[in-house]
Amino acid sequence: MAFSVVFTPQEEELTGEMVEGFVKKILKHLEATGYQTSCVRGVVMDVKDFYYDLPQELIAQDPLEDRSSSRLMVLDKATGEVEHRHFKDIVDYLRPGDCLVINNTKVIPARLYGVKEGTEAKIEILLLKRKENDVWETLVKPGKKCKIGTRINFGEGLLTGEVIDIVEEGNRLIQFHYEGIFEEILDQLGQMPLPPYITPAEGQKPLPDGVCKI
């Protein structure tokens, strides 16, 4: 069995000693549960190893009208040579038996602005993960104002939500109540979340650090 452990510190930098201590605790736990750890090898990776410079002026702020004209970088794995083409040229590199993986995920207008019932305090939420029975795991700002039982109105009551639980990392589980189709209401009230490197239009905000998909 192979496994990976990813450390994502929120407030302090991990030192090598801290990582080593964590790994020893994990190995001790595995041994206690009957796993053989004699072949375990540890590789400590620093997320900074994946940092790279990307000039701001090279980041596209809007999609091309003709999506097939977007850029395609081709890396020759034999020579290491890099060639710049357009995405529509990808057919020139496909051969019988090749596997083409297509990402068909869709970003939804997942940021909602509402008011807290009783105080009219402004509340901002970001939908993270859909659960059952119209329950979503969300990021809430400000979180301190959204304890279990808090009710939030969106769009003058077109959509309401109730905080039913607080889970890991302080995320809130919110159960929504509405009439009609949730996705259509979301199209009316929600805003599209943007990654930090995209300049938001007026009234929009970028995604918080660490949040990159729905």
C-alpha positions as CSV (number, residue, x, y, z in Angstrom):
1,M,0.0,0.0,0.0
2,A,1.3,3.5,-0.8
3,F,0.1,6.7,0.8
4,S,1.0,10.3,0.8
5,V,0.8,12.9,3.5
6,V,0.4,16.6,2.6
7,F,1.0,19.3,5.2
8,T,-0.7,22.6,4.7
9,P,0.2,24.9,7.5
10,Q,-2.1,27.8,8.0
11,E,-0.3,30.1,10.5
12,E,3.2,28.8,10.8
13,E,6.0,27.4,8.6
14,L,6.7,23.7,9.0
15,T,10.3,22.9,9.9
16,G,12.1,19.7,9.0
17,E,12.0,18.7,12.6
18,M,8.2,19.2,12.8
19,V,7.7,17.1,9.6
20,E,10.0,14.3,10.9
21,G,8.0,14.3,14.2
22,F,4.7,14.0,12.3
23,V,6.0,11.2,10.1
24,K,7.3,9.2,13.2
25,K,3.8,9.5,14.8
26,I,2.2,8.3,11.6
27,L,4.5,5.3,11.3
28,K,4.0,4.4,15.0
29,H,0.2,4.5,14.4
30,L,0.5,2.3,11.3
31,E,2.7,-0.3,13.1
32,A,0.1,-0.4,15.9
33,T,-2.6,-1.2,13.5
34,G,-0.7,-4.0,11.9
35,Y,0.9,-2.4,8.8
36,Q,4.4,-3.3,7.8
37,T,6.5,-0.1,7.6
38,S,9.9,-1.5,6.8
39,C,9.6,-0.3,3.2
40,V,8.3,3.2,4.0
41,R,10.4,5.9,2.5
42,G,9.8,9.6,3.2
43,V,10.3,12.5,0.7
44,V,9.8,15.9,2.2
45,M,8.6,18.4,-0.4
46,D,8.4,22.1,0.0
47,V,5.4,23.8,-1.8
48,K,7.9,26.6,-2.7
49,D,9.5,24.1,-5.1
50,F,6.5,24.5,-7.3
51,Y,6.6,28.3,-7.4
52,Y,7.4,29.9,-10.7
53,D,7.4,33.4,-12.2
54,L,4.4,34.2,-14.4
55,P,4.4,37.8,-15.7
56,Q,1.1,39.5,-15.0
57,E,0.8,40.7,-18.6
58,L,0.9,37.1,-19.9
59,I,-2.2,36.1,-17.9
60,A,-5.3,36.1,-20.0
61,Q,-8.1,38.1,-18.3
62,D,-10.9,37.0,-20.7
63,P,-11.4,33.9,-22.7
64,L,-11.0,34.0,-26.4
65,E,-14.1,34.1,-28.5
66,D,-12.7,31.2,-30.5
67,R,-11.6,28.9,-27.7
68,S,-9.7,26.6,-30.2
69,S,-7.3,29.4,-30.8
70,S,-6.0,29.3,-27.3
71,R,-2.3,28.6,-26.8
72,L,-0.9,25.1,-26.7
73,M,2.6,24.4,-25.5
74,V,4.1,21.2,-26.8
75,L,7.0,19.5,-25.0
76,D,9.1,16.9,-26.8
77,K,9.8,14.4,-24.1
78,A,12.8,13.0,-26.1
79,T,14.6,16.2,-26.8
80,G,13.1,18.6,-24.2
81,E,12.3,21.0,-27.0
82,V,9.4,23.4,-26.4
83,E,7.1,24.4,-29.3
84,H,4.3,27.0,-29.1
85,R,1.1,26.1,-31.1
86,H,-2.6,26.6,-30.9
87,F,-5.0,24.2,-29.2
88,K,-6.7,23.3,-32.5
89,D,-3.3,21.8,-33.5
90,I,-3.6,19.1,-30.9
91,V,-4.9,16.7,-33.5
92,D,-1.5,16.8,-35.1
93,Y,-0.1,15.0,-32.0
94,L,-2.7,12.4,-31.4
95,R,-2.0,8.8,-32.5
96,P,-4.2,5.7,-32.5
97,G,-4.4,4.3,-29.0
98,D,-3.7,7.7,-27.3
99,C,-5.9,8.7,-24.4
100,L,-7.2,12.2,-24.4
101,V,-8.5,13.3,-21.0
102,I,-11.2,16.1,-21.2
103,N,-12.1,18.3,-18.2
104,N,-15.8,19.1,-18.5
105,T,-16.2,20.6,-15.1
106,K,-18.2,23.9,-14.9
107,V,-17.7,26.8,-12.6
108,I,-20.9,28.0,-11.1
109,P,-21.8,31.4,-9.7
110,A,-21.0,30.2,-6.2
111,R,-20.5,33.5,-4.3
112,L,-23.7,34.7,-2.5
113,Y,-24.3,37.9,-0.5
114,G,-27.1,37.9,2.0
115,V,-28.3,39.4,5.3
116,K,-28.6,37.7,8.7
117,E,-32.2,37.4,10.0
118,G,-32.8,39.6,13.0
119,T,-29.8,41.9,12.7
120,E,-29.6,42.5,8.9
121,A,-25.8,42.0,9.2
122,K,-24.2,41.5,5.8
123,I,-23.1,37.9,5.2
124,E,-20.9,36.6,2.3
125,I,-20.8,32.8,1.5
126,L,-18.9,30.7,-1.0
127,L,-20.4,27.4,-2.0
128,L,-17.8,24.6,-1.8
129,K,-19.4,21.2,-1.9
130,R,-22.9,20.0,-2.5
131,K,-24.3,17.5,0.1
132,E,-27.7,15.9,0.3
133,N,-31.1,17.6,0.9
134,D,-30.1,21.0,-0.4
135,V,-27.2,21.2,2.1
136,W,-23.9,22.8,1.0
137,E,-20.5,23.0,2.7
138,T,-19.6,26.7,2.6
139,L,-17.1,29.3,3.5
140,V,-18.8,32.1,5.5
141,K,-17.6,35.6,6.1
142,P,-17.8,36.8,8.9
143,G,-17.9,33.3,10.4
144,K,-18.4,34.6,13.9
145,K,-21.8,35.9,13.1
146,C,-23.0,32.5,11.7
147,K,-23.4,30.1,14.5
148,I,-25.6,27.0,14.3
149,G,-29.2,28.1,13.8
150,T,-28.4,31.3,12.0
151,R,-30.7,32.1,9.1
152,I,-29.6,34.1,6.1
153,N,-31.7,35.7,3.4
154,F,-30.6,36.2,-0.1
155,G,-32.3,38.2,-2.8
156,E,-35.0,39.6,-0.5
157,G,-36.1,36.1,0.5
158,L,-35.8,34.4,-2.9
159,L,-33.4,32.1,-1.2
160,T,-32.9,31.4,2.5
161,G,-30.3,29.4,4.3
162,E,-29.8,28.0,7.8
163,V,-26.5,27.0,9.4
164,I,-27.0,23.5,10.6
165,D,-23.4,22.5,11.5
166,I,-19.8,23.7,11.7
167,V,-17.3,21.3,10.3
168,E,-13.5,21.2,9.7
169,E,-11.6,24.4,9.2
170,G,-14.7,26.4,10.4
171,N,-16.7,25.7,7.2
172,R,-20.5,25.9,7.7
173,L,-23.0,23.4,6.5
174,I,-26.0,25.5,5.2
175,Q,-29.4,24.0,4.3
176,F,-31.1,26.1,1.6
177,H,-34.8,26.7,1.2
178,Y,-36.4,28.0,-2.0
179,E,-39.1,27.5,-4.6
180,G,-38.2,26.4,-8.1
181,I,-34.8,25.2,-9.4
182,F,-31.7,25.9,-7.3
183,E,-29.4,26.4,-10.3
184,E,-31.7,29.0,-11.8
185,I,-31.9,30.9,-8.5
186,L,-28.1,30.7,-8.3
187,D,-27.8,32.2,-11.8
188,Q,-29.9,35.1,-10.6
189,L,-28.3,35.8,-7.3
190,G,-24.8,34.3,-7.4
191,Q,-21.5,35.8,-8.6
192,M,-18.8,33.8,-10.4
193,P,-15.8,33.1,-8.1
194,L,-12.5,34.2,-9.7
195,P,-8.9,33.0,-8.9
196,P,-6.6,35.7,-7.4
197,Y,-4.7,36.2,-10.7
198,I,-7.8,37.4,-12.6
199,T,-8.7,41.0,-12.2
200,P,-12.3,41.1,-11.0
201,A,-15.0,43.2,-12.6
202,E,-16.7,45.8,-10.4
203,G,-18.5,44.2,-7.6
204,Q,-16.7,40.8,-7.9
205,K,-14.1,39.5,-5.6
206,P,-11.3,36.9,-6.1
207,L,-11.4,33.5,-4.4
208,P,-9.8,33.3,-1.0
209,D,-6.4,31.6,-0.9
210,G,-6.6,27.8,-1.0
211,V,-10.0,27.7,-2.8
212,C,-9.7,26.8,-6.4
213,K,-12.7,24.7,-7.5
214,I,-16.2,23.8,-6.8
